[in-house]
Amino acid sequence: MKTLILSDIHGNLPAIEAILEREREYDACLFLGDVVDYGPFPKECIHYLIEEMDMGVMGNHDNAIAFKVDCGCHGDLKRLSSETRAWHTTLLGKKELQFLKSLHPLEQTTIDGLSIFMAHATPEGDLFRYLREDEVGSALKGITTQLVLLGHTHIQFKRQIGDAIIVNPGSVGLARDGEGSCYAILDSGMITLHRIPYDVERTVKALRRSPISEESKKGLENILRGHNDISKP
């Protein structure tokens, strides 16, 4: 069974489309949160998940737009998220908002006999804390699944801690550790990390047509082009 694992899409439809062009056939789709904010195609990305997602968890940006609360971002990204969220609110209807509200902070499932724990930021269900790769082990208290899937940091990694494999597939739409669209594949009990190019110019052009400030457009364009010199997402 082939499972597509996605996280931190952030309204970037061209990034999803590149993955689907590469991974034409899969049996299930898991989502680790944050489909909205930053990118220009939130509605289209939500509809992809509505149609294709088998299980997903809520991210801090999903929570913010669904319940009109703060996303907990820091530094320059707080401005970027606030501006794009105000714009996204005008683009999303009742169906899209209901989807966001339906997501839970934590989920567990089993695929091909492999037990899986899913969270956006931490295994405790905190939507806002940023776990570095070297901090993950200390956050696994009480987690007994064979695979732990996390997102939020936009930084891809895979490591073994005790009997568990911990994976962050990286960000589909706003990678902070290089260029491209990041994701993971679970196939026959083996999990692999992937990074592929996508049409960044299409995303940038759509952002250029948005109502957000010129400063925010330039900030997002820098991140999309791999110039990740600003603070946490």
Backbone as a ProteinNet text record, in pm:
[ID]
protein_1_A
[PRIMARY]
MKTLILSDIHGNLPAIEAILEREREYDACLFLGDVVDYGPFPKECIHYLIEEMDMGVMGNHDNAIAFKVDCGCHGDLKRLSSETRAWHTTLLGKKELQFLKSLHPLEQTTIDGLSIFMAHATPEGDLFRYLREDEVGSALKGITTQLVLLGHTHIQFKRQIGDAIIVNPGSVGLARDGEGSCYAILDSGMITLHRIPYDVERTVKALRRSPISEESKKGLENILRGHNDISKP
[TERTIARY]
84.4	0	87.5	60.9	140.1	64.1	126.9	63.4	144.6	76.6	136.5	122.7	233.5	233.3	271.9	179.8	195.7	185.9	256.8	246.5	273.5	215.2	246.8	237.7	118.4	92.8	89	27.3	24.1	-19.8	-130.9	-193	-111.4	-20.8	68.3	26.9	-69.3	-121.9	-18.9	63.7	164.3	256.1	283.9	369	298.5	168.3	92	86.1	59.5	45	172.9	288.2	415	428.2	385.8	389.3	296.5	176.3	80.5	125.3	201.3	257	361.8	437.1	539.3	478.1	386.9	325.8	184	172.9	43.5	-54.5	-3.7	-90.8	-49.6	-148.6	-126.6	-259.1	-249.3	-367.2	-429	-349.7	-399.5	-317.5	-376.5	-308.9	-324.8	-213.6	-212	-163.3	-225.2	-193	-160	-49.8	0.7	-21.5	-114.4	-155.5	-96.3	-167.9	-135	-151.9	-277.6	-309.3	-323.8	-346.7	-374.3	-260.5	-278.4	-183.9	-65.3	-14.1	104.4	80.3	33.4	23	-105.3	-112.5	-224.7	-343.2	-336.6	-443.2	-501.6	-547.4	-595.5	-718.4	-812.2	-936.7	-909.9	-828	-796.7	-723.6	-633.8	-559.5	-650.5	-743.7	-839.4	-925.3	-967.8	-1051.4	-975.4	-846.4	-766.6	-774	-756.5	-760.9	-899.4	-1002.6	-1139.3	-1160.9	-1106.7	-1128.3	-1033.4	-910.7	-807.8	-758.4	-773.1	-716.1	-792.4	-719.6	-780.5	-778.6	-674.5	-667.6	-574.2	-609.9	-526	-539.2	-444.5	-448	-447.6	-485.8	-494.1	-358.3	-324.2	-205.2	-240.6	-139	-164.7	-228.6	-196.4	-257.1	-400.5	-426.8	-563.6	-651.3	-598.1	-669.6	-697.5	-598.6	-612.4	-723.1	-726.2	-827.6	-965.1	-969.5	-1097.6	-1167.8	-1088.6	-1148.7	-1114.5	-1052.3	-1022.7	-938.1	-827.6	-734.4	-594	-499.2	-361.6	-295.5	-202	-134.5	-10.5	31.8	149.1	280.2	280.5	403.9	490.8	615.8	711	775.1	829.8	909	833.5	904.8	847.6	731.1	735.7	630	496	497	370.9	296.2	369.7	307.2	260.7	345.1	309.3	184.2	177.9	62	-63.1	-49.6	-166.1	-223.7	-136.8	-184.5	-249	-184.1	-241.6	-366.3	-373	-492.7	-613.8	-592.9	-702.7	-752	-660.2	-695.8	-766.3	-711	-770.3	-912.3	-937.3	-1071.7	-1175.6	-1134.7	-1228.2	-1245.5	-1155.5	-1159.1	-1231	-1238.4	-1292	-1439.5	-1515.6	-1657.1	-1684.3	-1811.4	-1853.8	-1795.6	-1792.5	-1742.4	-1595.5	-1515	-1371.8	-1346.2	-1418.5	-1400.4	-1444.1	-1550.9	-1595.9	-1492.4	-1426.5	-1319.7	-1208.8	-1166.1	-1059.8	-1101.6	-1224.7	-1273.8	-1285.8	-1301.2	-1319.3	-1189.4	-1075.2	-946.3	-918.4	-852.5	-816.1	-665.4	-619.8	-475.7	-392.8	-451.3	-378.6	-463.5	-397.3	-466.1	-374.3	-433.4	-358.5	-425.5	-344.9	-397.9	-300.6	-339.7	-253.3	-260.1	-144.3	-137	-41.2	-89.9	-9.3	54	-22.1	26.5	119.7	149.2	239.3	156.6	178.2	104.7	164.4	77	119.2	53.6	134.1	86.7	111.5	9.1	17.7	-7.3	77.1	58.8	118.9	76.1	134.5	269.4	270.5	393.1	458.3	379.6	435.3	342.3	394.6	310.2	211.8	234.1	141	18.5	20.6	-90.6	-75.9	39	68.1	83.4	5.1	9.7	120	187.5	272.9	421.6	456.5	596.3	676.7	799.4	888.8	988.9	974.6	1064.7	1179.2	1301.8	1417	1431.5	1502.8	1521.1	1582.3	1676.3	1741.4	1656.4	1538.8	1449	1333.6	1319.9	1203.1	1197	1309.9	1311.2	1250.2	1279.5	1228.1	1078.7	1019.2	875.9	792.6	855.8	784.2	731.4	736.4	691.7	546.2	523.3	388.4	346.8	428.8	396.1	455.9	371.7	418	404.1	365.9	350.8	487.7	487	611.6	657.5	562.5	594.3	527.4	604.6	552.6	573.9	464.2	468.6	442.8	534.2	525	549.6	497.4	522.1	571.8	517.1	530	661.4	775.5	903.2	942.7	879.4	914	1054.9	1104.9	1239.7	1227.2	1273.7	1256.4	1358.6	1311.6	1406.2	1341.4	1426.5	1385.3	1490.6	1445.2	1542	1476.3	1558	1512.8	1542.6	1440.2	1458.2	1396.2	1479.7	1430	1366.2	1244.6	1173.2	1090.4	1090.3	1006.3	1087.7	1025.2	1080.5	1002.8	1074.8	1012.2	1042.9	938.3	953.2	883.1	953.6	892.5	911	802.1	816.9	862.3	873.1	904.1	778.2	795.5	680.5	657.8	532.6	494.7	512.9	462.1	450.2	541.3	619.2	702.7	822.9	905.4	1021.4	1115.2	1168.3	1262.9	1404.6	1426.6	1558	1606.3	1569.5	1608.8	1491.1	1511.8	1406.6	1325	1213.5	1133.9	1018.3	942.3	826.7	864.5	839.6	883	763.7	785.5	682.4	747.9	667.1	717.9	624.9	679.1	602.9	624	512.8	516	467.7	552.7	518.9	571.5	480.1	515.4	600.1	565.3	633.4	760.8	803.7	925.1	886.3	949.6	918.6	1039.7	1015.1	1121.4	1083.7	1185.1	1166.9	1197.2	1121	1135.3	1130.8	1201.6	1201.5	1209.6	1113.2	1110.3	1088.6	1132	1106.3	960.3	913.8	779.6	782	668.6	660.2	646.9	760.8	761.6	711.1	743	702.6	551.1	479.5	333.4	280.4	341	301	334	453.2	495.5	405.7	372.8	287.6	148.7	95.8	-34.8	-28	81.1	98.4	108.4	173	189.3	53.7	-46.2	-179.3	-265.9	-211.7	-289.5	-295.6	-386.6	-399.9	-304.4	-213.4	-122.4	-16.9	54.3	150.4	268.6	333.6	451.4	562.1	575.8	677.5	652.6	526.2	493.8	510.1	476.4	497.8	646	732.3	876.3	927.1	874.4	915.8	879.6	757.7	715.5	790.8	815.9	891.5	1031.4	1094.2	1227.3	1225.1	1124	1115.3	1090.8	999	966.8	1088	1175.1	1296.3	1412.1	1386.8	1489.8	1577.8	1542.8	1622	1556.6	1586.3	1513.2	1586.9	1594.8	1670.8	1581.1	1453.1	1366.7	1317.9	1243.8	1218.4	1119.8	1083.3	1005.8	868.2	816	687.9	569.8
-119.7	0	124.2	215.6	337.5	455.3	523.4	635.8	762.4	866.3	997.7	1077.7	1133.4	1207.9	1352.9	1444.3	1585.8	1670.3	1782.6	1876.6	2017.5	2115.3	2255.9	2294.5	2277.4	2309.4	2460.3	2531.5	2677.5	2739.1	2689.7	2752.4	2750.3	2655.1	2650.9	2535.9	2562.9	2460.3	2406.4	2490	2434.1	2331.7	2350.4	2254.2	2119.7	2122.8	1997.4	1930.9	2009.4	1953.6	1885.6	1940.4	1876.3	1739.6	1730	1601.5	1501	1546.1	1455.6	1412.4	1496.8	1457.6	1348.6	1356.9	1255.6	1128.1	1145.2	1030.8	1011.9	958.5	950.5	854.7	754.8	656.6	638.6	649.2	619.7	571.8	500.8	438.3	520.8	604.8	685.4	813.3	914.3	1042.8	1085.6	1111.8	1164.7	1309.4	1393.8	1537.1	1580.7	1655.7	1692.9	1839.8	1904.5	2037.8	2152.9	2264.9	2392.5	2389.1	2395.6	2405.6	2552.1	2642.5	2783.2	2875.5	3004.8	3114.4	3108.1	3224.8	3247.5	3234.8	3123.1	3100.6	3154.9	3160	3225	3134.5	3005.3	2913.5	2834	2898.9	2822.2	2738	2793	2721.3	2594.9	2607.1	2491.9	2383.3	2424.3	2326.8	2255.1	2329	2266	2165.2	2200.5	2107.9	1982	1994.5	1874.5	1782.5	1838.5	1757.2	1700	1778.3	1727.5	1603.5	1604.8	1493.8	1376.6	1404.4	1300.1	1256.9	1339.4	1308.9	1196.6	1098.5	992.1	1023.8	1092.6	1135.7	1255.6	1353	1471.1	1531.7	1618	1689.9	1839.9	1914.4	2060.3	2124.3	2224	2304	2435.9	2508.1	2635.4	2738.1	2735.1	2828.5	2788	2658.9	2611.1	2655.2	2638.1	2677.3	2827.4	2905.9	3051.7	3100.6	3048.7	3096.9	3037.1	2915.9	2850.7	2917.5	2956.9	3007	3153.8	3220.9	3364.3	3395.8	3320.7	3339.7	3358.9	3387.5	3409.6	3277.7	3284.2	3162.2	3128.5	3220.3	3194.3	3208.3	3276.4	3295.6	3403.7	3409.2	3504.1	3587.7	3700.3	3781.6	3823.4	3826.9	3872.1	3784.5	3656.8	3567.4	3594.7	3660.6	3699.2	3797.2	3893.1	3988.1	3917.9	3832.2	3761	3675.6	3605.8	3520.1	3603.8	3713.2	3797.2	3857.7	3906.3	3967.2	3864.5	3750.9	3650.8	3587.8	3576.9	3520.1	3610.6	3741.2	3834.5	3821	3801	3780.5	3646.3	3539.6	3406.3	3401.1	3476.4	3478.3	3522.7	3608.6	3654.3	3550.7	3452.5	3353.1	3224.8	3197.8	3070.6	3082.1	2977.5	2972.5	2879	2853	2770.1	2629.1	2572.4	2435.6	2426	2522.3	2519.4	2542.1	2635.8	2662.9	2544.1	2478	2360.3	2249.2	2234.4	2135.2	2166.3	2291.2	2328.7	2302.5	2337.3	2316.9	2169.1	2084.1	1940.7	1869.2	1932.2	1868	1864.4	1756.8	1740.2	1760.1	1796	1816.4	1688.6	1573.9	1446.9	1338.3	1243.6	1128.8	1007.6	890.1	765.1	674.5	597.5	503.3	387.4	288.3	174.8	150.8	139.2	112.5	-3.6	-105.8	-225.6	-280.6	-275.8	-329	-236.6	-118.6	-22.4	81.1	91	187.8	327.5	427.6	562.6	665.8	756.5	869.8	997.1	1083.9	1205.2	1329.2	1430.6	1559.2	1666.8	1790.2	1898.7	1942.1	1984.9	2040.4	1949.3	1899	1812.7	1695.9	1585.6	1471.3	1501.3	1611	1648.5	1721.5	1757.9	1830	1979.9	2029.8	2173.3	2213.5	2309.1	2350.4	2450.4	2502.3	2618.7	2596.3	2497.5	2476.3	2423.4	2474.2	2429.3	2329.3	2203.9	2098.9	2082.3	2106	2072.9	1921.6	1876.6	1732	1669.2	1740.5	1682.5	1692.1	1755.5	1764.9	1664	1598	1513.7	1398.4	1337	1221.3	1250.4	1367.8	1402.5	1428.6	1447.7	1476.6	1351.7	1234.8	1113	1034.2	1089.5	1018.4	974.5	846.2	791.9	750.8	781.5	744.1	606.6	512.3	375	327.3	415	373.7	353.8	282.1	254.5	372.6	456.3	570.6	694.9	802	931	1032.9	1095.9	1193.9	1332.9	1426.1	1564	1660.3	1781.5	1886.2	2012.3	2128.9	2258.1	2332.3	2264	2335.3	2366.8	2299.5	2313.8	2263.9	2177.6	2121.2	1968.4	1907.4	1764.9	1684	1577	1484.7	1349.4	1251.9	1115.9	1060	1010.4	950.7	842.4	748.1	639.2	676.1	664.9	685.9	566.3	481.5	358.5	271.3	229.7	145.5	226.9	358.3	443.6	516	533.6	618.6	749.8	861.5	993.4	1061.9	1112.3	1171.2	1306.9	1403.7	1529.2	1533.8	1528.8	1525.1	1655.7	1761.8	1894.2	1960.3	2077.1	2155.4	2138.1	2108.3	2103.2	2239.4	2344.3	2473.2	2583.7	2563.9	2673.9	2617.1	2541.3	2476.7	2581.1	2547.3	2637.3	2580.9	2470.2	2405.3	2382.6	2473.2	2461.3	2485.1	2462	2483.8	2357.2	2372.4	2258.2	2227	2126.7	2078.3	1948.5	1940	1825.2	1739.9	1610.9	1517.6	1385.1	1290.1	1156.4	1051.6	934.4	819.8	702.7	643.4	518.7	408.6	311.9	205.6	73	-18.9	-153	-146.8	-53.6	-42.4	38.8	87.2	167.5	311.7	406.7	547.6	619.3	698.3	770.3	917.6	1003	1147.1	1191.1	1289.7	1335.7	1488	1542.1	1686	1702.7	1774.3	1789.5	1935.8	1976.7	2113.6	2132	2255	2286.9	2426	2468.3	2596	2711.4	2751.7	2860.9	2990.5	3012.3	3137.5	3152.7	3042.6	3050.7	3095.6	3043.6	3084	3229.9	3272.2	3411.4	3507.2	3473.1	3560.2	3576	3466.4	3474.2	3559.5	3548.9	3634.4	3780.7	3805.8	3943.7	4007.6	3927.1	3979.7	3993.2	3954.2	3954.4	4094.7	4116.1	4248	4271.6	4179.1	4198.5	4303.2	4351.5	4460.6	4417.1	4514.2	4486.2	4423.9	4468.5	4412.7	4264.1	4228.4	4087.7	4003.7	4059.5	3987.7	3954.8	4051.9	4029	3927.3	3934.3	3839.3	3696.6	3676.5	3542.3	3493.4	3583.8	3545.1	3497.9	3563.9	3522	3380.1	3350.3	3215	3112.5	3143.6	3050.4	3022	3119.3	3101.4	3040.5	3001.3	2933.6	3023.9	3154	3247.3	3256.9	3161.5	3144.9	3208.3	3341.2	3411.1	3485.2	3444.1	3505	3400.9	3442.4	3359.3	3246.9	3181	3055.4	3073.2	2964.1	2971.8	2954.4
0	0	0	-91	-104.5	-45.1	53.1	121.5	98.6	54.9	33.9	163.1	212.1	338	309.4	340.1	308	434.2	435.4	546.4	496.9	564.3	542.2	394.4	340.1	199.2	177.1	269.1	270.1	137	85.4	-30.7	-157.8	-170.1	-285.9	-379	-465.9	-555.2	-654.6	-717.4	-808.7	-741.9	-612.7	-541.2	-527.1	-495.9	-488.7	-625.9	-728.2	-862.3	-909.3	-870.9	-907	-841.2	-715	-645.8	-713.4	-749.4	-812	-950.7	-1017.6	-1147.4	-1129.4	-1019.2	-991.1	-932.8	-840.3	-770.6	-824.2	-942.2	-1010.4	-943.3	-875.7	-812.3	-666.4	-577.7	-436.4	-378.7	-266.2	-207.2	-95.4	-30.8	80.7	89.5	155.5	175	319.9	387.1	522.8	518.9	601.8	603.1	745.3	760.4	892.7	928.3	859.8	901	822.2	828.1	764.1	612	571.2	428.8	386.8	484.9	453.1	496.4	464.7	489.7	392.4	361.4	279.1	128.6	79.9	-64.5	-125.1	-258.4	-326.6	-359.8	-328.2	-370.3	-252.9	-145.7	-30.6	-60.1	-134.7	-161.5	-242.9	-345.1	-430.2	-350.9	-261.4	-181.6	-82.3	-21.9	68.9	-6.8	-126.9	-203	-242.8	-267.9	-292.1	-169.9	-50	71.4	96.2	72.7	89.9	5.3	-115.8	-208.8	-185.6	-140.4	-141.1	-3.5	97.7	228.3	297.1	350.4	428.8	578.1	622.9	762.4	770.4	855.5	870.2	1007.2	1042	1168.9	1142.9	1244.7	1235.1	1261.6	1180.8	1204.8	1270.6	1315	1382.5	1289.4	1160.4	1066.4	1032.6	1024.5	1004.6	1121.6	1242.1	1363.4	1364.7	1321.9	1325.3	1233.2	1111.9	1017.7	1048.8	1101	1131.6	1248.6	1349.5	1473.5	1502.2	1403.6	1413.6	1537.3	1549.6	1660.3	1603.7	1691.1	1648.4	1609.1	1515.6	1469.5	1551.4	1637.3	1719	1646	1531.1	1453.9	1518.1	1473.5	1529.4	1418	1455.7	1364.3	1239.8	1128	1001.3	956.4	990	943.9	1011	1124.7	1187.8	1097.3	1040.4	947.5	820.3	766.4	643.4	662.7	775.1	799.3	824.9	898.3	927.7	800.2	712.8	588.2	496.4	480.1	389.1	449.1	581.8	643.7	622.7	633.9	608.4	464.6	372.4	232.2	213.2	271.6	257.8	312.2	417.9	475.8	373.2	281.1	177	66.2	60.3	-47.5	-8.1	121.2	168	204.5	171.1	203.7	319.2	345.1	457.2	447.3	327.8	311.8	351.6	306.8	335.8	485.2	545.1	687.7	772.2	730.8	804.2	798.6	685.2	675	774.7	780.9	874.6	1018.8	1051.1	1187.4	1223.2	1124.3	1150.4	1184.7	1159	1185.6	1335.2	1381.2	1521.7	1538.7	1658.1	1679.9	1668.1	1705.3	1705.5	1640.5	1575.4	1517.5	1526.8	1525.1	1516.8	1414.8	1345.4	1248	1233.2	1156.4	1124.2	974.7	912	768.6	746.2	679.8	653.9	781.5	891.1	1017.6	1092.6	1039.3	1102.7	1178.9	1309.4	1390.6	1371.6	1354.6	1316.5	1407.3	1458.3	1538.1	1457.4	1449.7	1367.9	1452.7	1436.7	1502.5	1413.1	1433.9	1354.5	1411	1537.2	1594.6	1697.4	1794.3	1898.3	1926	1977.1	2011.6	2124.6	2198.8	2305.1	2250.3	2122.3	2063.3	2066.1	2111.3	2106.8	1960	1913.7	1773	1743.5	1847.3	1827.5	1855.2	1935.7	1972.9	1854.4	1841.5	1734.7	1790.4	1750	1794.2	1695.7	1741.9	1658.8	1651.1	1551.1	1533.7	1657.9	1723.3	1840.7	1966.9	1958.4	2073.6	2067.1	1954.8	1933.4	2032.6	2061.7	2150.2	2285.5	2341.6	2473.5	2472.8	2354.4	2343.7	2316.3	2312.8	2275.1	2393.9	2514.9	2633.7	2617.5	2635.4	2626.1	2486.2	2384.5	2246.6	2218.4	2178.9	2159.6	2015.7	1925.2	1785.8	1720.4	1609.8	1537.5	1452	1410.4	1325.8	1383.3	1398.1	1445.5	1334	1291.2	1182.7	1238	1210	1256.8	1140.9	1152	1052.9	1120	1079.5	1146.9	1123.4	1131	1121.1	977.6	880.8	738.5	710.1	796	779	777.8	672.4	649.2	727.9	794.8	858.2	882.8	905.6	941.8	1035.2	1151.3	1243.5	1326.4	1372.3	1458	1602.3	1688.6	1832	1902.9	1958	2018.1	1912.1	1935.9	1839.8	1740.1	1754.7	1670.5	1563.2	1447.9	1343	1346	1356.3	1359	1226.9	1161.4	1029.2	1023.5	971.4	928	776.7	699.7	554.2	493	576.4	523.6	470.6	414.4	367.9	218.7	184	42.3	-21.8	44.7	-22.6	20.4	129.3	178.7	253.3	183.8	245.7	306.3	424.6	491.2	490.2	424.3	423.7	280.5	192.3	52.5	-39	-166.5	-265	-286.9	-357.5	-398.8	-306.7	-347.6	-273.8	-204.5	-73.3	6.2	48.4	57.6	101	136.6	184.5	215.1	155.4	134.3	85.2	180.7	223.9	299.5	206.8	181.5	86.4	139.3	164.7	213.3	339.6	430.1	557.9	556.4	439.5	427	398	469.6	447.6	388.6	284.7	215.6	203.6	206.5	194.1	51.3	4.6	-133.5	-140.4	-237.8	-266.2	-417.8	-474.9	-620.1	-657.3	-775.8	-821.3	-861.3	-858.9	-905.6	-968.7	-1021.6	-1092.2	-992.5	-935.1	-837.7	-900.2	-1028.4	-1093.3	-1098.5	-1114.9	-1116.5	-980.3	-874.1	-739.5	-714.6	-753.1	-733.2	-811	-934.6	-1015.9	-954.5	-899.9	-834.8	-708.7	-633.3	-515.9	-556.5	-669.3	-717.3	-747.8	-778.5	-807.8	-682.3	-568.2	-444.3	-383.2	-285.4	-223	-106.4	-76.8	35.6	0.1	101	80.6	-4.2	-64.5	-145.8	-61.5	61.3	150.5	176.1	195.9	220.5	95.2	-18.6	-144.8	-162.8	-134.1	-148.9	-46.7	76.1	178.9	142.6	94.1	54	-68.1	-161.7	-281.3	-243.9	-146.5	-102.7	-46	35.2	92.1	-17.9	-107.9	-216.1	-304.3	-315.9	-398	-319.1	-193.6	-115.6	-35.3	-22.3	58.4	195.4	279.4	406.3	522.4	521.3	623.2	721.5	731.8	831.5	929	1030.3	1147.3	1125.5	1235.3	1230.9	1168.7	1105	1037.2	1128.4
[MASK]
+++++++++++++++++++++++++++++++++++++++++++++++++++++++++++++++++++++++++++++++++++++++++++++++++++++++++++++++++++++++++++++++++++++++++++++++++++++++++++++++++++++++++++++++++++++++++++++++++++++++++++++++++++++++++++++++++++++++++

